[in-house]
Amino acid sequence: MTKLRNITILIRGAGEMASGIACRLYRSNLRRIIMTDILEPLAVRRAVSFCEAIPDGSQIVEGICALRIDKVSDAPIIWEKHAIPIIPDPENAVKSQFKPDVVIDAVMAKKNTGASIGYAQFVIALGPGFMSGSDAHCVIETNRGHDLGRLFYSGSASPDTGVPGEIAGYTHDRVLRAPCAGIFLSDSKIGDLIINGQPIGSVSGKKVLTKVNGAIRGLIRSGSTVTKGLKIGDVDPRGIAEYCFSISEKSRAIGGSVLEAILRRYN
């Protein structure tokens, strides 16, 4: 148990999925974690994403705190404060400075953006674009359905379907996308209740209109630079604002799968 508690873990990415994983590991007393993300994160579900600590300095998700650091050597100070350190790492340089036992690729780019099985003793990758045995030791299925959370020690997860997960019967219509390239501006807030056709912001003067009634489940930061078609928001048609501020069932499931993989490797 001492050995298990002392393993060091690097999580690449600090959006919704990565944050759900970090919370599951932290609550399981695996707390020597460092998270990384880009300097200007584009997470949609910001209320449950630790990457918000990069621009804001700190972020709390379901009672667990992440604090920004700018030097890997400061991580132990944050661990002593019972928090998770997060550091901007656009060049993917932290792994060589930190030398973790476990690397978890949770960038969720639907492709391999640079992960290698040689990164650490144990490398876990999430979703499509990774091959077990070459890119990672273990790949985890992230597609909703029968195999969600399944561990692959050979082969790969299912290909990206391009279809958002269904909530209350809605898929594509609940997702808000940039109508053009430019700067996204909005006064709307996560948790706001909205109706079909309501503008929640604009990109270069073009309004972003909702297509369903519900609650704003996620929204990128106002002032972000976006490309045409980029996912910039997410509406929960159930209209329950509280759901917008808690980790999703999918993230909890994937977090449990990551914990299972680590226990199988080290216990």
N, C-alpha and C positions, 0 to 999 in steps of 0.2 A: 504494500500500500504506500509506503514511503517513496519508493521509486516512482510509482504512478503519479503521486501528487507533485513530484519534482520535475516531471517532464516539461520541457518548454515547447510552446505551440505558437506558430506564426499563422495567422489567418490573413490571406490576401483578399482584400475587399472588405468593406464595412457597411454594406447596404443591408437591406432587410434580411436576406437569407443568412449572410455572414453573422449578423447581429443575433439572430435566433440561435445559431450554433454557439456563439460566444456565451450567450446566457445559459444555455443548457450545460456547457462545460464548466462554467463558473459555479453554477449551483451544484455541480457534481464534485466540487473541490479541486478541479483542474484549473488553477488560477494563474499560472505563469504563462500568460497569453500576451502577445503583441498583435495588434491589428494594423493593417496598412490600407491606404486608399490614395486616390489622386488628390491633387491640391485643391481642385474645385469639384467636389463630388456631385453626381447627378442622380442621387437616389430619389425615388418617387415617394416611398413610404418613410419619409424623414422622421416621423414621430417615433418610429421603432428602429432607427438606423443609427449606429454609433458613429458613422462618418460625419454626422453633424458636429462632432467635437472638433473636427479640423477647422472649420471657419469660426465656430463659437467657443472653442476652448474646452467645453465639456458637454456631455450628453448623458441623460439617464433613460434607460429602457427597462421598464418593469422593475424599478428599484435598484438596478445595477448601473454603476457610473463608469463612463469612459472619460479619460482626460488626455488631451493632446500633449505630445512630447515632440521635440525636434532633434533629439539625440537618443540613440538606442541605449546609451549608458544610463539614461534617466529612468528606464523601465523599472528597475528594482524599487525606486522611490515610490512609483505609482502603485506597485504591488503592495508595498507596506501600507499604503493608504486604502487598501481593499478596493482598488479600482482597476480598470483595464486600460493600459496605455495604447494610444493610437498615434501613428506617425504618418505624415505625408510621404509617399514613396513612389512617385511616378516612374522612376527608373528601375524599380524592383531590386534595389541595392541592399535592403535591410537584411535579407536572408543571409548574406555573407558576413554581415557585422554581428548578427544575433546568433547564428548557427543553431537553429532550433532542432529539437528531436522530431517534431511533427510539423509539416507544412500542409495547410488546408487551402486549396485554391477555390475560393468562393466569389470570384469576380463575376460569375454568371454572364459571361460574354457570349455564350452559346458556341464558343470555340476556344482552343488553347491559345492564350495570349502570352505564353512563355514558360509555362510550368514544365518541370522536368523531374523525372523519377530520382535524379541525383541530387535534388535540393536538400534532402534530409533522410534520416533513417526510415521514415514513414511518410509518404506523400499521399494525400487524399484529394481527389478532384470531384467537383460537382457538375453533373449534367452532361450535355452533349459536347463533343469535340475532343474528348480524352479517351485514350486507349490504356486499359489496365496492362501493366507489365512493361510499358514503354514510357508513357507520360506520367503515370502514377502507379502506386502499389494497389490502390483501391479507388474505384469510381462509384459514385452514388447516383442512383436514378432520381431525377428531380421532376419528371413529368407526372402530373396528377393521374391517378388511376391505380390499377391493380399492383403495379410494381413500385409505386412511390416509396422511396427510402431504401430500396434494395441495394445490397452491396455487390459489386462486381469485382472479382479478383482475376478475371480474364474477360476479354471483350470490352464492350463499351455500353454506355447508357443509350436510350433511344434517341433518334435524331430530333432536332427542334421541329415542332409542329407548326410554329408560327401562330398558334391559336392561344390567346390568353386563357387562364384558368376560369372555369365557369363559376359564377356567383349568382344565385337566385335566377338561373336560366340565362344570364347574360355573359357574353364573352367579349367580342370586339367592341361592342357599343359602350361598354363601361370604361374603356381605356381612352384617355385623352392624348392626342398626338399633335405635334407642332405642325401648323398648316404651311409653314415655310421656314426658311432659315432666318435667324436673327436673334434678338434679345427677348426672352420671355418676361413679361411684366404682369403682376397680379396682386390684387388686394385680398383675394380669397384665402381662407385658412383651412387647414386640415380639420375635419370634423364638421365643417359647415354643411347644412342641409340645402340641397339644390334641386331644381326641377329641370325637366327636359327642355333643351333649347336655351338654357341660361348661360351667359358668358361668364367664364371664370378667370379670364385674363386675355392677353393678346401677345402676338409675336409680330414685330415690325408693323403694327397697326392692324393686323388681321386678328379678329376675335377667335377665341377658342371656345366653342359651344359644347355644352353637354348633350348627350343623346339619351340619357335615362334619368329618372328621379332617383335620389338617394343622398348619401353623405360622401363628402370628399375624403376618400380613404388615403390618398397620397397626392402630393403636388411638389414638383421641384422648386427650388428657391427662386424667388423673383429676382430678376437681374441675370439669370443664367443664359449663357450663349447656347443656342440649340441649332440642330440641323433639321431639315424638313423630314417629317415622319417620326421624329424622336418621341418616345413615350415621355410625356411631361405630367401626366396625372392619372388618377384611378378613382372611379366612383363605385361605392358599395351600394348596390340597389336595395339592400335590406334596410338602409337608412338608420342604422343604429350607430350613433356617433362614438360610443365607447369602443366599438370594434376597431376604430381607426387608430387607437392608441395602445393596442396590445398586439403581441406577436401572433401571426397567423398559424392555423393548424398545419399548414404545409411546412413552415419554418420550424415549428416544434418537431414535426416528424423527421425532417432532415437532420435537425440537431441531435435527435435520439440516435439516428443512424451513424452520425459521426462519432458519438460517444461509444456506440457499440463497436465500431471499427477500432477505436483506440484501445478499448478494453480487451478486444481479441488480440491485439498486437502486444500489449504490455502486461496483461494480468496473468 
